[in-house]
């Protein structure tokens, strides 16, 4: 038989794997990051990778927007909310 317990706080999520590269969790609404193209073959693949990375490390209710920065050969990601 299992005992029902009340008032036990939820444990934090323990993440394993690669360390985080981008500080998405520290961003406030209105903050942005510029990421150069670097080793990514296209700006589109870099943008997709950033979007997935941002969703993994942040609150579900946070919103990000990504735009290409062709002049500087990279992308910029903003935290909107």
N, C-alpha and C positions, 0 to 999 in steps of 0.2 A: 504494500500500500504506500502511496506517496502522500507526503504532508504538504498542505498548501500554506505558504508563508506570505505575510504581508509586510510592506514597507522595505523591501530589499531593493536598493538602487540598481539600475541597469549598468552593467559593466561596460567600460569603453571598448571600442573595437580595436583589436590588436592587428596591425597590418604587417604583413611580411613581404618580402620581395625586394625589388630595387628601391633605393632611397628616392625621395621626391626631388626633382630637379627644379621645378618652377614653384614659386611661393604663392600659389593661388589661394591657399587657406588664410594668408595674411592680408589679402587684398580687401579694401573697403570699396563701396560703391563709388564709381568715378575714377578709380585707379586703373592703370593700364601697364602692360608690359610689351616691349618690342623684342621679338625673337628673330634673329637673322636666319636666312635660308639654310646656311651651313651645309650639312651633308644630306639634307632631304632633296630628293630629285625634283620636286615641284612645290610651289607655294600651296597648292591644294592639299597635297599629302601632309605638309607641315600644319596647315590649318586644321585638318581632321584630327591629327595626332594631339594638337593642343586642346581641342574641344573635348576629346575623350579624357585627357589627363585632368582637365578642369572639373569635369563631372565626377571623377573618381575621388577627388580630395576635398570636395566642398559640400555644403549643405544643399539639399534637394531644391530649396527655394531660391537659390542664387541664380542669376542670369548673367551669361557672358555673351559678348559679341566679338567676332573676329573679322578683321578687314586686312586685305592685302596692302602692303606698303611697297609698291613697285620701285619707287625712287630709292629706297634704302635696301631693296632686295630682301624682304622678309615679311612678317606679319605682325600686327599689333592686336592684342586681346584686352578688352575692357571688361571690368566687372560692372554690370549695369545695376543690379539689385542684390 
